[in-house]
Amino acid sequence: MKVLIACEQSGIVREAFKKVGIEAWSCDILPSEIYSSKHYQGDVLDILDDRWDMMIAHPPCTHLAVSGARWFKDKVKEQKEAIDFFMKLVNAPIPKICVENPISIMSTKYRKPDQIIQPWMFGHGETKATCLWLKGLPKLNPTNIVDGRDNNVHKGCGFGWNTIECKKARSKTFQGIADAMVDQWGSLEIREDNGGVGQWESTPPREGDVGGSNPPTVKERENSGSSLCNEVKK
Ligand SMILES: C[S@@+](CC[C@H](N)C(=O)[O-])C[C@H]1O[C@@H](n2cnc3c(N)ncnc32)[C@H](O)[C@@H]1O
C-alpha cells in the first residue's frame, strides 16, 4: 500500500503511517519539517497520477474558509484557483481519498462533507471543526473523547498571526487524528485476487472514483526517473 499525504509539510500523517510500516509520501511546496526521503517538495498536481492507493489531502483553506468570508469579495481570482485546486485533489485518479478543510465554501461549491470531526474526539481538548470529504473510505470513528473545548486556533501563536511559522503551527494535523487515520484506514486490505492489482475491500468507491491500479514500484520509479525519487535537501 502506498499513501500520498498531499499538502503536508509537518510530516505528522506521513510519519504516523511509517510507524506501522506503511509506505507513505508527503508532498508540499515547502520542505518537510521532519526530514524524510519520502517527501516530494513541489506541486502535488504533478504526482497525482503516480498510482497511489490512498491520498489524504490538506489543501490550503485561506481563500475558502468561511471564517475569512469578509475578504472574499477582494480575492475572487485567488478563490477560484483555490476551488480548482481542491477539485483536482478530490477528483484525483486514486481509489481512496480524504480531503480535509475547515468549514468552507466547498460545502456548497462541491458538496457537504461526509463528516465533521473535532480534535476533542481524538484525545486533544480543543475545538477546530474539520470537514472530511471521503471517497472509498469509511468515516473516521472518534478514538478518545476528552473534556477540553479550548479554541486555540484563534489565539495565535505568540509570534505574529500572519507569519509563516504561525500559519504552519495553526495548520498542523493533530496527532490523535493522524493516528486514527492510520489505525482505521491503514488496516484496510488490498485484495490480492486480481494479480496484485489493488482493489480495496471496504466501502465501494462512489460513482466517478477510479480504482484498481497499483502505485509504481521503486524500480518503475527509478526507470522512469520519476520526480518522487528526489530527496528534499535539509
Ligand atoms: C492548510 S496547510 C496544511 C498543513 C498540514 N496539515 C501539515 O500538517 O503540514 C496547506 C499546505 O499546502 C501547501 N501547498 C499549497 N499549494 C500546494 C501545492 N500546489 N502542492 C503542494 N502543497 C501545496 C502549503 O505549503 C501548506 O503547507
Ligand as a Chemical Component Dictionary entry (heavy atoms), coordinates in Angstrom:
data_LIG
# 
_chem_comp.id                   LIG 
_chem_comp.type                 NON-POLYMER 
_chem_comp.pdbx_formal_charge   0 
_chem_comp.three_letter_code    LIG 
# 
loop_
_chem_comp_atom.comp_id 
_chem_comp_atom.atom_id 
_chem_comp_atom.alt_atom_id 
_chem_comp_atom.type_symbol 
_chem_comp_atom.charge 
_chem_comp_atom.model_Cartn_x 
_chem_comp_atom.model_Cartn_y 
_chem_comp_atom.model_Cartn_z 
_chem_comp_atom.pdbx_ordinal 
LIG C1  C1  C 0  -3.509 24.107 5.393  1  
LIG S1  S1  S 1  -1.808 23.725 5.178  2  
LIG C2  C2  C 0  -1.807 22.012 5.641  3  
LIG C3  C3  C 0  -0.710 21.664 6.597  4  
LIG C4  C4  C 0  -0.725 20.213 7.034  5  
LIG N1  N1  N 0  -1.922 19.897 7.791  6  
LIG C5  C5  C 0  0.522  19.850 7.814  7  
LIG O1  O1  O 0  0.376  19.276 8.932  8  
LIG O2  O2  O -1 1.618  20.117 7.348  9  
LIG C6  C6  C 0  -1.713 23.686 3.413  10 
LIG C7  C7  C 0  -0.364 23.283 2.854  11 
LIG O3  O3  O 0  -0.481 23.183 1.429  12 
LIG C8  C8  C 0  0.765  23.504 0.856  13 
LIG N2  N2  N 0  0.551  23.749 -0.583 14 
LIG C9  C9  C 0  -0.029 24.806 -1.180 15 
LIG N3  N3  N 0  -0.078 24.639 -2.520 16 
LIG C10 C10 C 0  0.479  23.434 -2.782 17 
LIG C11 C11 C 0  0.728  22.695 -3.977 18 
LIG N4  N4  N 0  0.363  23.152 -5.185 19 
LIG N5  N5  N 0  1.318  21.487 -3.880 20 
LIG C12 C12 C 0  1.689  21.000 -2.669 21 
LIG N6  N6  N 0  1.477  21.661 -1.491 22 
LIG C13 C13 C 0  0.879  22.854 -1.551 23 
LIG C14 C14 C 0  1.206  24.714 1.697  24 
LIG O4  O4  O 0  2.591  24.946 1.606  25 
LIG C15 C15 C 0  0.752  24.281 3.099  26 
LIG O5  O5  O 0  1.798  23.636 3.817  27 
# 
loop_
_chem_comp_bond.comp_id 
_chem_comp_bond.atom_id_1 
_chem_comp_bond.atom_id_2 
_chem_comp_bond.value_order 
_chem_comp_bond.pdbx_ordinal 
LIG C1  S1  SING 1  
LIG S1  C2  SING 2  
LIG S1  C6  SING 3  
LIG C2  C3  SING 4  
LIG C3  C4  SING 5  
LIG C4  N1  SING 6  
LIG C4  C5  SING 7  
LIG C5  O1  DOUB 8  
LIG C5  O2  SING 9  
LIG C6  C7  SING 10 
LIG C7  O3  SING 11 
LIG C7  C15 SING 12 
LIG O3  C8  SING 13 
LIG C8  N2  SING 14 
LIG C8  C14 SING 15 
LIG N2  C9  SING 16 
LIG N2  C13 SING 17 
LIG C9  N3  DOUB 18 
LIG N3  C10 SING 19 
LIG C10 C11 SING 20 
LIG C10 C13 DOUB 21 
LIG C11 N4  SING 22 
LIG C11 N5  DOUB 23 
LIG N5  C12 SING 24 
LIG C12 N6  DOUB 25 
LIG N6  C13 SING 26 
LIG C14 O4  SING 27 
LIG C14 C15 SING 28 
LIG C15 O5  SING 29 
# 
